[in-house]
């Protein structure tokens, strides 16, 4: 029995893989249109799906139904996330040769699923992998119920600006320190854990970090308007992620996030980036020589990447 089947049997005692394979074998996974997009007919007919996002590479669907375990089986257990499920689908690219497209879809889907599963087992805050069908380009995962980091910071800044006349700039700066800084420190720490496992995200932006309510002991607690808030940063969208031991690849990850802050939160971007990097350095582990050597090398590479970025901007 494979490790995956052992883990699955532990999580879902009594579940029969042979029955699952017999059921799936009876379904024809032909592609049928669903509005402006396409989904395998066995999926679109069996599950209630809602398209919530669409990009150049994939389409994102939401469903309250588990992909293959009946709701009656999950009733009364803690196996069904209250927030539902996400289905990520890589549709066929008509401009590519069929054989090449099938090979790329399978490779990219498998790569993303493996990285997602590895990070989840390592305790990093990423969506839990539910199932994967690499040939069809399908990944089921846990839905994260929470705002993106970008939207959350915008909401905090907007509320602060409305009170700026009454409170003054000094009070606003203090609020940013007490409200936004702890969350950004946690974001930096989570990125450090990711890089410590020699994994680079590839598209690290404030839109690809979600904030959900958390009851974890180590969660970040802040207060605003006399209401306690506990936020747990979750990194999503590993479609461009890869394994890399190179400090420069990790520095590029940080530079992409830095540019995202500059473009979406220009007024306080320098402050926000400083807090993220502070959490990043702390996340590698202070006092540990090997870890500090790694993070210092990454910081040196980040300075070099910044310099190249400035030169490119000057040249145009």
Secondary structure, DSSP 4 states (H G I P E B T S, - for coil): --HHHHHHHHHSTT--HHHHHHHHHTS---EEEETTEEEEHHHHHHS--EEEEE-SS-EEEEESS-SSS-HHHHTTSS-S-TT-EEEEE----TTS-HHHHHHHHHHHHHHHHHHHHHHHHTT-SBPPEEEEETTTTEEEEE---SEEHHHHHHHHHHHHHHTHHHH-HHHHHHHHHHHHHHHHHHHHHHHHHHHHTTEE-S---GGGEEEEE---TT-EEEEETTEEEEEEEEE---TT-EE---HHHHHHHHHHHHHHHHHHSTTTHHHHHHHHHHHHHHHH-TT-HHHHHHHHHHHHHHHHHHHHHHHHHHH-
